[in-house]
């Protein structure tokens, strides 16, 4: 499997206040495509970043409407994966791959 196919399963890292707190507990959050599953994500992340993945949790955020400046705006839904790494390992999201 080439590297192009490996990167298709990870859209972007999620960098928020909550995700940075989770990084202290060896957890990294990625935004993933809607067709991604746990087994493929585990294999791809282990190959790309050369780390040991202990657990993968997937959260499906549903689309919703939000009132912005008096108008209803549709916020698109997405799927995100919380990756738990082996103790002592980490992924540096600021460095290039």
N, C-alpha and C positions, 0 to 999 in steps of 0.2 A: 504494500500500500504506500503510495507516494505521500509526501508531506502536504500536497495540495488537498488531498482528500482528508487528511487528519485535521487541518484547520477549518474545514467546512462545518465541523461539529461545534465549534466555539465561535460565537459572534463577537462578544466583547466581555471584558471583566466589568463587574459592577463595583464601583468605588463610591461608597457612601460611608456615613459615620458608623452605621451598624455593621457593615462589612469589614471595616478596619478593626472594630472591636473583636469580631469573630476571627480575624487573622491571628490574634494572640493565642487562640485555641486551635491552631493549625487548620483553619477552614478558609477556603477561598470561594468566592461566588462569581459565576460566569453566566452571561446571557447566552442561551442556546436556541437552535431552531426548534420549531414545534414538533418535528418528527424524531427528535433525539431520544435515546433511551439510556438507561443506567449502564448497561454492559459496554456499549460502544463508547460512551463518555469516559468510563474508567480506562479502557484500553488506549484511547487517543491521548488522554492527559498523561498517562504513564509514558507513552512514547515521545510526546512533544517535550515535556518538561523534565523527564527522567527522574520522577519521584514515585513513591509507593502510595497508592490511593487505598485508604482503609474503607471509606464509605461514600456513597453518592446519594444525595437527597434531591429530588426534583420538585419544584413548585411551579404550578401553572397559574399565572396571574390573568384573570379574565378582563376583557375589555369593559370600559365603563364610561359614563358621561360625567363631565365636570363643568361647573358653571364658572366661566372666565369672562369678566367684564360684561356681565349680563347676558351672555350667550352660552348655550349648551355646546360643549366641544366633546367629541369622541376621543377618548384616550385608548389607543390600541393595546391589546393584551400581549403578553410574551411569556416565555418559559425561562426559568432560571434554575441553575444547578448549584447546590452547595456541596463542595468537594472537601472531604475530610482527609488530611494527609497523615502519614505516619509521624509519630512524635519525633521532633528534632529536624524535620524537613520543612522547607518553605518554597514558595514560588515568588520571585521578584517580578512584580507586574510593571515596574518602572523601566526595567531593562528591555532592550529589543530581543527578539527571538532569533 
